[in-house]
Amino acid sequence: MQLTIDLTGRSVWVAGSDRAARQAVRRYEHAGAVVHRLSNPGIGDAGPLHQRPFLVAVVDDGDPGWVPLMEHCREAGVPVAFEPAAGAEGHVTLVGGGPGALALLTVGAVEALRDADVVFYDRLAPHRELDALTSAELVDVGKQPGLHKVTQRDIEKLMVEAALQGKNVVRLKGGDPYVFGRGGEEVAACIAAGVPVRVISGVTSAISVPAAAGIPVTHREVSHMFTVVSGHAPLSEKELTHLAGLGGTIVVLMGIGTLPQLAAGLRRAGMKPEMPMAVVERGYRPGQRTTIADLGTIETAASGCSNPAVLVIGEVVRVAEANRNHTEASAELSRLAASLIEA
């Protein structure tokens, strides 16, 4: 069970060693509480409980000396909350933020953000909600096509430096860190510097964004495979030939800029111009839009589309269209039946 309590202006005692309690202190201050520190076991340094804090938060720093304080609070009717201790050494956690929807963050991602000292985030991560998820320092290192606020090497340097200072670092990325997210490079940079690093996988936009538009990347008797391709740079003729011959579904990430070359190249490689294709823009975000055409006309149909977008090529697009038409027809029948009943 989770309870939400307004701590604005409330007196909260945070008990635990300075190192272990630093994140708990910051979280309660972020929540608006008036925080008083208890750094040593026992209740003597806190003053008598008749000063009555609204809440006592005990950090799990491994010291059994806090037990008398908890018993005293229990006797006095003062609520006690238990908080995890901050890590003893700095480390980096690469977190996949999914396609940008708060609801698609994993439990592991939420916990890592809660315990972070600093978060380096991308523009495609769910950064607008970060203030509600963490009290950490927030640093925007987002990159856009042709405009890099911070270079990849500088991002890696910032992460390593912060961790070596003893901070819990979260690198929050859109999608999954290992799907065109350069997560492998960031892990390698941490390992080279001797910094502990872990990866929390995210929901990749290669699957979730088509799903947001009702498009399954696989479907029985239609497609039993899907291939995920980066559209950041044009594919070679050899790559296009292999891709066209694979069958199944093709999902292209970051592909708006190279869409004309991709469509023309697949046609040259033998893919039929009638192959259905969808462009899903801003999946799970305000203004989500799906444009459906075929491989022969997609350049014209998608001329007004922009990033972030996911391209889907394959017969599964027809499945989504058939489902959508069925849903719309069912809704129309329901409206008609309701009007007849009223009449």
Summary of the structure (lengths in Angstrom):
residues: 343
radius of gyration: 26.2
end to end distance: 48.5
largest distance: 81.9
contacts: 1108
relative contact order: 0.10
helix: 38%
strand: 23%
